[in-house]
Each structure stands twice: as structure tokens, then as C-alpha cells.
Amino acid sequence: MTHFYGRGKIGERVVTNAPRNRGRNISILGRLSLDGLVVSMTVIGSTNKKIFEIYSYFNLD
């Protein structure tokens, strides 16, 4: 976690860099039942309608 505030000398501004967005974004789709997690799928990037339809197609009971 990145700190939002820093300490500096009185009357001087604190200037520093903070790391942001390292790595890729990963979306996780999953289905829960009374037995727990049944089926899960990870997608690199965001989930859209086409990806969700593919996920739903393979999760038929």
C-alpha cells in the first residue's frame, strides 16, 4: 500500500514517486454453490459480453 502523506522539514514540500499498475489486469469469473467454488476462469484484461457467454456455455449443469 502506498502512503498518501509523507514527513518533511517544516515549510518544505515532500516530493516522491509511487509505483502504479505493475503487471497486467486479470479478471476472475467464478460460480459458487453450497459446496463452494465450482468453476472458475481467469481472463487477461477485462471481461466483456463475448467472454462471459463463452464462460456461461462451458458451465452448463
PyMOL Python script that loads the backbone (N, CA, C, O; Angstrom):
from pymol import cmd

cmd.read_pdbstr("""\
ATOM      1  N   MET A   1       0.847  -1.172   0.000  1.00  0.00           N
ATOM      2  CA  MET A   1       0.000   0.000   0.000  1.00  0.00           C
ATOM      3  C   MET A   1       0.893   1.235   0.000  1.00  0.00           C
ATOM      4  O   MET A   1       1.914   1.292   0.685  1.00  0.00           O
ATOM      5  N   THR A   2       0.486   2.196  -0.769  1.00  0.00           N
ATOM      6  CA  THR A   2       1.238   3.432  -0.908  1.00  0.00           C
ATOM      7  C   THR A   2       0.740   4.442   0.114  1.00  0.00           C
ATOM      8  O   THR A   2      -0.463   4.601   0.322  1.00  0.00           O
ATOM      9  N   HIS A   3       1.679   5.112   0.740  1.00  0.00           N
ATOM     10  CA  HIS A   3       1.319   6.145   1.708  1.00  0.00           C
ATOM     11  C   HIS A   3       0.826   7.389   0.973  1.00  0.00           C
ATOM     12  O   HIS A   3       1.358   7.749  -0.077  1.00  0.00           O
ATOM     13  N   PHE A   4      -0.182   8.034   1.524  1.00  0.00           N
ATOM     14  CA  PHE A   4      -0.721   9.253   0.935  1.00  0.00           C
ATOM     15  C   PHE A   4      -0.029  10.503   1.463  1.00  0.00           C
ATOM     16  O   PHE A   4      -0.118  11.565   0.848  1.00  0.00           O
ATOM     17  N   TYR A   5       0.660  10.387   2.597  1.00  0.00           N
ATOM     18  CA  TYR A   5       1.302  11.524   3.226  1.00  0.00           C
ATOM     19  C   TYR A   5       2.743  11.169   3.563  1.00  0.00           C
ATOM     20  O   TYR A   5       3.067  10.001   3.779  1.00  0.00           O
ATOM     21  N   GLY A   6       3.604  12.179   3.607  1.00  0.00           N
ATOM     22  CA  GLY A   6       4.995  11.977   3.974  1.00  0.00           C
ATOM     23  C   GLY A   6       5.423  13.031   4.970  1.00  0.00           C
ATOM     24  O   GLY A   6       4.725  14.021   5.187  1.00  0.00           O
ATOM     25  N   ARG A   7       6.591  12.807   5.581  1.00  0.00           N
ATOM     26  CA  ARG A   7       7.124  13.776   6.538  1.00  0.00           C
ATOM     27  C   ARG A   7       8.318  14.485   5.916  1.00  0.00           C
ATOM     28  O   ARG A   7       9.171  13.857   5.289  1.00  0.00           O
ATOM     29  N   GLY A   8       8.368  15.760   6.092  1.00  0.00           N
ATOM     30  CA  GLY A   8       9.471  16.555   5.574  1.00  0.00           C
ATOM     31  C   GLY A   8       9.825  17.652   6.561  1.00  0.00           C
ATOM     32  O   GLY A   8       9.204  17.790   7.614  1.00  0.00           O
ATOM     33  N   LYS A   9      10.812  18.409   6.207  1.00  0.00           N
ATOM     34  CA  LYS A   9      11.203  19.535   7.050  1.00  0.00           C
ATOM     35  C   LYS A   9      10.075  20.562   7.071  1.00  0.00           C
ATOM     36  O   LYS A   9       9.305  20.680   6.119  1.00  0.00           O
ATOM     37  N   ILE A  10       9.997  21.283   8.147  1.00  0.00           N
ATOM     38  CA  ILE A  10       8.938  22.275   8.302  1.00  0.00           C
ATOM     39  C   ILE A  10       9.053  23.309   7.192  1.00  0.00           C
ATOM     40  O   ILE A  10      10.117  23.888   6.975  1.00  0.00           O
ATOM     41  N   GLY A  11       7.953  23.531   6.497  1.00  0.00           N
ATOM     42  CA  GLY A  11       7.901  24.520   5.439  1.00  0.00           C
ATOM     43  C   GLY A  11       8.339  24.005   4.071  1.00  0.00           C
ATOM     44  O   GLY A  11       8.310  24.758   3.098  1.00  0.00           O
ATOM     45  N   GLU A  12       8.749  22.725   3.976  1.00  0.00           N
ATOM     46  CA  GLU A  12       9.166  22.173   2.692  1.00  0.00           C
ATOM     47  C   GLU A  12       8.200  21.090   2.244  1.00  0.00           C
ATOM     48  O   GLU A  12       7.659  20.339   3.056  1.00  0.00           O
ATOM     49  N   ARG A  13       7.997  21.025   0.938  1.00  0.00           N
ATOM     50  CA  ARG A  13       7.099  20.040   0.351  1.00  0.00           C
ATOM     51  C   ARG A  13       7.827  18.707   0.177  1.00  0.00           C
ATOM     52  O   ARG A  13       9.001  18.679  -0.192  1.00  0.00           O
ATOM     53  N   VAL A  14       7.120  17.597   0.447  1.00  0.00           N
ATOM     54  CA  VAL A  14       7.669  16.260   0.238  1.00  0.00           C
ATOM     55  C   VAL A  14       7.314  15.820  -1.177  1.00  0.00           C
ATOM     56  O   VAL A  14       6.138  15.777  -1.539  1.00  0.00           O
ATOM     57  N   VAL A  15       8.338  15.489  -1.985  1.00  0.00           N
ATOM     58  CA  VAL A  15       8.124  15.058  -3.362  1.00  0.00           C
ATOM     59  C   VAL A  15       8.760  13.681  -3.514  1.00  0.00           C
ATOM     60  O   VAL A  15       9.932  13.496  -3.188  1.00  0.00           O
ATOM     61  N   THR A  16       7.983  12.709  -4.014  1.00  0.00           N
ATOM     62  CA  THR A  16       8.492  11.360  -4.224  1.00  0.00           C
ATOM     63  C   THR A  16       7.664  10.668  -5.298  1.00  0.00           C
ATOM     64  O   THR A  16       6.616  11.173  -5.702  1.00  0.00           O
ATOM     65  N   ASN A  17       8.122   9.540  -5.748  1.00  0.00           N
ATOM     66  CA  ASN A  17       7.397   8.746  -6.731  1.00  0.00           C
ATOM     67  C   ASN A  17       6.756   7.546  -6.041  1.00  0.00           C
ATOM     68  O   ASN A  17       7.250   7.067  -5.020  1.00  0.00           O
ATOM     69  N   ALA A  18       5.662   7.071  -6.606  1.00  0.00           N
ATOM     70  CA  ALA A  18       4.988   5.882  -6.081  1.00  0.00           C
ATOM     71  C   ALA A  18       4.735   4.930  -7.247  1.00  0.00           C
ATOM     72  O   ALA A  18       4.320   5.367  -8.320  1.00  0.00           O
ATOM     73  N   PRO A  19       4.981   3.623  -7.047  1.00  0.00           N
ATOM     74  CA  PRO A  19       4.722   2.665  -8.132  1.00  0.00           C
ATOM     75  C   PRO A  19       3.231   2.541  -8.407  1.00  0.00           C
ATOM     76  O   PRO A  19       2.408   2.620  -7.495  1.00  0.00           O
ATOM     77  N   ARG A  20       2.890   2.343  -9.702  1.00  0.00           N
ATOM     78  CA  ARG A  20       1.488   2.196 -10.078  1.00  0.00           C
ATOM     79  C   ARG A  20       1.353   1.120 -11.139  1.00  0.00           C
ATOM     80  O   ARG A  20       2.203   1.000 -12.021  1.00  0.00           O
ATOM     81  N   ASN A  21       0.305   0.352 -11.057  1.00  0.00           N
ATOM     82  CA  ASN A  21      -0.116  -0.580 -12.103  1.00  0.00           C
ATOM     83  C   ASN A  21       1.009  -1.473 -12.617  1.00  0.00           C
ATOM     84  O   ASN A  21       1.319  -1.463 -13.808  1.00  0.00           O
ATOM     85  N   ARG A  22       1.604  -2.226 -11.740  1.00  0.00           N
ATOM     86  CA  ARG A  22       2.608  -3.191 -12.182  1.00  0.00           C
ATOM     87  C   ARG A  22       1.901  -4.444 -12.653  1.00  0.00           C
ATOM     88  O   ARG A  22       0.999  -4.937 -11.975  1.00  0.00           O
ATOM     89  N   GLY A  23       2.285  -4.956 -13.778  1.00  0.00           N
ATOM     90  CA  GLY A  23       1.701  -6.187 -14.290  1.00  0.00           C
ATOM     91  C   GLY A  23       0.422  -5.942 -15.066  1.00  0.00           C
ATOM     92  O   GLY A  23      -0.007  -4.807 -15.277  1.00  0.00           O
ATOM     93  N   ARG A  24      -0.169  -7.051 -15.481  1.00  0.00           N
ATOM     94  CA  ARG A  24      -1.406  -6.993 -16.264  1.00  0.00           C
ATOM     95  C   ARG A  24      -2.626  -7.037 -15.357  1.00  0.00           C
ATOM     96  O   ARG A  24      -2.556  -7.508 -14.222  1.00  0.00           O
ATOM     97  N   ASN A  25      -3.746  -6.539 -15.876  1.00  0.00           N
ATOM     98  CA  ASN A  25      -5.018  -6.685 -15.178  1.00  0.00           C
ATOM     99  C   ASN A  25      -5.578  -8.059 -15.484  1.00  0.00           C
ATOM    100  O   ASN A  25      -5.556  -8.501 -16.633  1.00  0.00           O
ATOM    101  N   ILE A  26      -6.076  -8.733 -14.472  1.00  0.00           N
ATOM    102  CA  ILE A  26      -6.633 -10.076 -14.637  1.00  0.00           C
ATOM    103  C   ILE A  26      -8.037 -10.087 -14.043  1.00  0.00           C
ATOM    104  O   ILE A  26      -8.237  -9.677 -12.900  1.00  0.00           O
ATOM    105  N   SER A  27      -9.014 -10.562 -14.829  1.00  0.00           N
ATOM    106  CA  SER A  27     -10.391 -10.722 -14.360  1.00  0.00           C
ATOM    107  C   SER A  27     -10.600 -12.182 -13.979  1.00  0.00           C
ATOM    108  O   SER A  27     -10.116 -13.087 -14.658  1.00  0.00           O
ATOM    109  N   ILE A  28     -11.321 -12.398 -12.894  1.00  0.00           N
ATOM    110  CA  ILE A  28     -11.615 -13.755 -12.433  1.00  0.00           C
ATOM    111  C   ILE A  28     -13.124 -13.940 -12.424  1.00  0.00           C
ATOM    112  O   ILE A  28     -13.847 -13.177 -11.782  1.00  0.00           O
ATOM    113  N   LEU A  29     -13.595 -14.954 -13.138  1.00  0.00           N
ATOM    114  CA  LEU A  29     -15.011 -15.314 -13.143  1.00  0.00           C
ATOM    115  C   LEU A  29     -15.142 -16.608 -12.350  1.00  0.00           C
ATOM    116  O   LEU A  29     -14.304 -17.501 -12.479  1.00  0.00           O
ATOM    117  N   GLY A  30     -16.178 -16.718 -11.537  1.00  0.00           N
ATOM    118  CA  GLY A  30     -16.369 -17.928 -10.768  1.00  0.00           C
ATOM    119  C   GLY A  30     -17.825 -18.146 -10.429  1.00  0.00           C
ATOM    120  O   GLY A  30     -18.626 -17.211 -10.422  1.00  0.00           O
ATOM    121  N   ARG A  31     -18.160 -19.405 -10.145  1.00  0.00           N
ATOM    122  CA  ARG A  31     -19.523 -19.751  -9.772  1.00  0.00           C
ATOM    123  C   ARG A  31     -19.485 -20.429  -8.407  1.00  0.00           C
ATOM    124  O   ARG A  31     -18.708 -21.358  -8.183  1.00  0.00           O
ATOM    125  N   LEU A  32     -20.329 -19.954  -7.505  1.00  0.00           N
ATOM    126  CA  LEU A  32     -20.414 -20.512  -6.163  1.00  0.00           C
ATOM    127  C   LEU A  32     -21.656 -21.370  -6.018  1.00  0.00           C
ATOM    128  O   LEU A  32     -22.702 -21.072  -6.595  1.00  0.00           O
ATOM    129  N   SER A  33     -21.533 -22.434  -5.247  1.00  0.00           N
ATOM    130  CA  SER A  33     -22.687 -23.246  -4.890  1.00  0.00           C
ATOM    131  C   SER A  33     -22.601 -23.516  -3.394  1.00  0.00           C
ATOM    132  O   SER A  33     -21.723 -22.983  -2.715  1.00  0.00           O
ATOM    133  N   LEU A  34     -23.497 -24.331  -2.884  1.00  0.00           N
ATOM    134  CA  LEU A  34     -23.451 -24.672  -1.470  1.00  0.00           C
ATOM    135  C   LEU A  34     -22.200 -25.488  -1.131  1.00  0.00           C
ATOM    136  O   LEU A  34     -21.779 -25.525   0.026  1.00  0.00           O
ATOM    137  N   ASP A  35     -21.608 -26.137  -2.131  1.00  0.00           N
ATOM    138  CA  ASP A  35     -20.395 -26.918  -1.928  1.00  0.00           C
ATOM    139  C   ASP A  35     -19.130 -26.071  -2.025  1.00  0.00           C
ATOM    140  O   ASP A  35     -18.038 -26.565  -1.746  1.00  0.00           O
ATOM    141  N   GLY A  36     -19.256 -24.827  -2.410  1.00  0.00           N
ATOM    142  CA  GLY A  36     -18.109 -23.939  -2.553  1.00  0.00           C
ATOM    143  C   GLY A  36     -17.929 -23.484  -3.982  1.00  0.00           C
ATOM    144  O   GLY A  36     -18.887 -23.434  -4.754  1.00  0.00           O
ATOM    145  N   LEU A  37     -16.698 -23.150  -4.335  1.00  0.00           N
ATOM    146  CA  LEU A  37     -16.381 -22.690  -5.682  1.00  0.00           C
ATOM    147  C   LEU A  37     -16.403 -23.876  -6.629  1.00  0.00           C
ATOM    148  O   LEU A  37     -15.663 -24.841  -6.440  1.00  0.00           O
ATOM    149  N   VAL A  38     -17.253 -23.807  -7.653  1.00  0.00           N
ATOM    150  CA  VAL A  38     -17.430 -24.921  -8.585  1.00  0.00           C
ATOM    151  C   VAL A  38     -16.523 -24.749  -9.796  1.00  0.00           C
ATOM    152  O   VAL A  38     -15.693 -25.617 -10.068  1.00  0.00           O
ATOM    153  N   VAL A  39     -16.661 -23.664 -10.518  1.00  0.00           N
ATOM    154  CA  VAL A  39     -15.910 -23.436 -11.752  1.00  0.00           C
ATOM    155  C   VAL A  39     -15.358 -22.019 -11.720  1.00  0.00           C
ATOM    156  O   VAL A  39     -16.060 -21.076 -11.353  1.00  0.00           O
ATOM    157  N   SER A  40     -14.104 -21.879 -12.105  1.00  0.00           N
ATOM    158  CA  SER A  40     -13.536 -20.539 -12.194  1.00  0.00           C
ATOM    159  C   SER A  40     -12.768 -20.405 -13.508  1.00  0.00           C
ATOM    160  O   SER A  40     -12.350 -21.396 -14.106  1.00  0.00           O
ATOM    161  N   MET A  41     -12.594 -19.158 -13.942  1.00  0.00           N
ATOM    162  CA  MET A  41     -11.892 -18.868 -15.193  1.00  0.00           C
ATOM    163  C   MET A  41     -11.196 -17.526 -15.034  1.00  0.00           C
ATOM    164  O   MET A  41     -11.786 -16.575 -14.521  1.00  0.00           O
ATOM    165  N   THR A  42      -9.946 -17.443 -15.472  1.00  0.00           N
ATOM    166  CA  THR A  42      -9.232 -16.172 -15.450  1.00  0.00           C
ATOM    167  C   THR A  42      -9.072 -15.663 -16.876  1.00  0.00           C
ATOM    168  O   THR A  42      -8.876 -16.436 -17.813  1.00  0.00           O
ATOM    169  N   VAL A  43      -9.160 -14.351 -17.018  1.00  0.00           N
ATOM    170  CA  VAL A  43      -9.055 -13.696 -18.323  1.00  0.00           C
ATOM    171  C   VAL A  43      -8.064 -12.554 -18.185  1.00  0.00           C
ATOM    172  O   VAL A  43      -8.181 -11.735 -17.274  1.00  0.00           O
ATOM    173  N   ILE A  44      -7.089 -12.494 -19.085  1.00  0.00           N
ATOM    174  CA  ILE A  44      -6.166 -11.371 -19.077  1.00  0.00           C
ATOM    175  C   ILE A  44      -6.882 -10.175 -19.697  1.00  0.00           C
ATOM    176  O   ILE A  44      -7.322 -10.233 -20.845  1.00  0.00           O
ATOM    177  N   GLY A  45      -6.993  -9.103 -18.939  1.00  0.00           N
ATOM    178  CA  GLY A  45      -7.715  -7.911 -19.386  1.00  0.00           C
ATOM    179  C   GLY A  45      -9.096  -7.861 -18.755  1.00  0.00           C
ATOM    180  O   GLY A  45      -9.331  -8.441 -17.696  1.00  0.00           O
ATOM    181  N   SER A  46      -9.992  -7.170 -19.412  1.00  0.00           N
ATOM    182  CA  SER A  46     -11.341  -7.012 -18.873  1.00  0.00           C
ATOM    183  C   SER A  46     -12.291  -8.046 -19.462  1.00  0.00           C
ATOM    184  O   SER A  46     -12.006  -8.664 -20.487  1.00  0.00           O
ATOM    185  N   THR A  47     -13.421  -8.218 -18.792  1.00  0.00           N
ATOM    186  CA  THR A  47     -14.444  -9.153 -19.239  1.00  0.00           C
ATOM    187  C   THR A  47     -15.502  -8.390 -20.031  1.00  0.00           C
ATOM    188  O   THR A  47     -15.952  -7.319 -19.624  1.00  0.00           O
ATOM    189  N   ASN A  48     -15.883  -8.955 -21.157  1.00  0.00           N
ATOM    190  CA  ASN A  48     -16.949  -8.346 -21.945  1.00  0.00           C
ATOM    191  C   ASN A  48     -18.039  -9.401 -22.188  1.00  0.00           C
ATOM    192  O   ASN A  48     -17.966 -10.506 -21.650  1.00  0.00           O
ATOM    193  N   LYS A  49     -19.024  -9.064 -22.979  1.00  0.00           N
ATOM    194  CA  LYS A  49     -20.160  -9.961 -23.215  1.00  0.00           C
ATOM    195  C   LYS A  49     -19.726 -11.267 -23.864  1.00  0.00           C
ATOM    196  O   LYS A  49     -20.202 -12.337 -23.485  1.00  0.00           O
ATOM    197  N   LYS A  50     -18.827 -11.188 -24.836  1.00  0.00           N
ATOM    198  CA  LYS A  50     -18.386 -12.385 -25.551  1.00  0.00           C
ATOM    199  C   LYS A  50     -17.666 -13.365 -24.613  1.00  0.00           C
ATOM    200  O   LYS A  50     -17.919 -14.568 -24.665  1.00  0.00           O
ATOM    201  N   ILE A  51     -16.788 -12.865 -23.773  1.00  0.00           N
ATOM    202  CA  ILE A  51     -16.069 -13.719 -22.828  1.00  0.00           C
ATOM    203  C   ILE A  51     -17.040 -14.332 -21.823  1.00  0.00           C
ATOM    204  O   ILE A  51     -16.915 -15.509 -21.483  1.00  0.00           O
ATOM    205  N   PHE A  52     -18.005 -13.549 -21.346  1.00  0.00           N
ATOM    206  CA  PHE A  52     -18.966 -14.077 -20.387  1.00  0.00           C
ATOM    207  C   PHE A  52     -19.855 -15.148 -21.011  1.00  0.00           C
ATOM    208  O   PHE A  52     -20.207 -16.121 -20.345  1.00  0.00           O
ATOM    209  N   GLU A  53     -20.219 -14.981 -22.277  1.00  0.00           N
ATOM    210  CA  GLU A  53     -21.018 -16.006 -22.957  1.00  0.00           C
ATOM    211  C   GLU A  53     -20.228 -17.307 -23.109  1.00  0.00           C
ATOM    212  O   GLU A  53     -20.783 -18.392 -22.935  1.00  0.00           O
ATOM    213  N   ILE A  54     -18.945 -17.204 -23.429  1.00  0.00           N
ATOM    214  CA  ILE A  54     -18.105 -18.400 -23.517  1.00  0.00           C
ATOM    215  C   ILE A  54     -18.018 -19.083 -22.160  1.00  0.00           C
ATOM    216  O   ILE A  54     -18.133 -20.306 -22.071  1.00  0.00           O
ATOM    217  N   TYR A  55     -17.816 -18.305 -21.107  1.00  0.00           N
ATOM    218  CA  TYR A  55     -17.766 -18.857 -19.751  1.00  0.00           C
ATOM    219  C   TYR A  55     -19.082 -19.540 -19.390  1.00  0.00           C
ATOM    220  O   TYR A  55     -19.076 -20.632 -18.823  1.00  0.00           O
ATOM    221  N   SER A  56     -20.204 -18.909 -19.711  1.00  0.00           N
ATOM    222  CA  SER A  56     -21.521 -19.476 -19.399  1.00  0.00           C
ATOM    223  C   SER A  56     -21.784 -20.753 -20.195  1.00  0.00           C
ATOM    224  O   SER A  56     -22.419 -21.675 -19.683  1.00  0.00           O
ATOM    225  N   TYR A  57     -21.314 -20.820 -21.418  1.00  0.00           N
ATOM    226  CA  TYR A  57     -21.526 -22.000 -22.263  1.00  0.00           C
ATOM    227  C   TYR A  57     -20.875 -23.243 -21.656  1.00  0.00           C
ATOM    228  O   TYR A  57     -21.454 -24.328 -21.705  1.00  0.00           O
ATOM    229  N   PHE A  58     -19.695 -23.099 -21.093  1.00  0.00           N
ATOM    230  CA  PHE A  58     -18.984 -24.237 -20.525  1.00  0.00           C
ATOM    231  C   PHE A  58     -19.386 -24.557 -19.085  1.00  0.00           C
ATOM    232  O   PHE A  58     -18.851 -25.495 -18.494  1.00  0.00           O
ATOM    233  N   ASN A  59     -20.316 -23.798 -18.516  1.00  0.00           N
ATOM    234  CA  ASN A  59     -20.753 -24.021 -17.138  1.00  0.00           C
ATOM    235  C   ASN A  59     -22.172 -24.539 -17.064  1.00  0.00           C
ATOM    236  O   ASN A  59     -22.885 -24.245 -16.104  1.00  0.00           O
ATOM    237  N   LEU A  60     -22.592 -25.290 -18.039  1.00  0.00           N
ATOM    238  CA  LEU A  60     -23.939 -25.861 -18.028  1.00  0.00           C
ATOM    239  C   LEU A  60     -23.997 -27.035 -17.064  1.00  0.00           C
ATOM    240  O   LEU A  60     -23.041 -27.802 -16.957  1.00  0.00           O
ATOM    241  N   ASP A  61     -25.096 -27.173 -16.375  1.00  0.00           N
ATOM    242  CA  ASP A  61     -25.261 -28.295 -15.427  1.00  0.00           C
ATOM    243  C   ASP A  61     -25.836 -29.499 -16.120  1.00  0.00           C
ATOM    244  O   ASP A  61     -26.045 -30.535 -15.488  1.00  0.00           O
TER     245      ASP A  61
END
""", "prot")
cmd.dss("prot")
cmd.show_as("cartoon", "prot")
cmd.util.cbc("prot")
cmd.orient("prot")
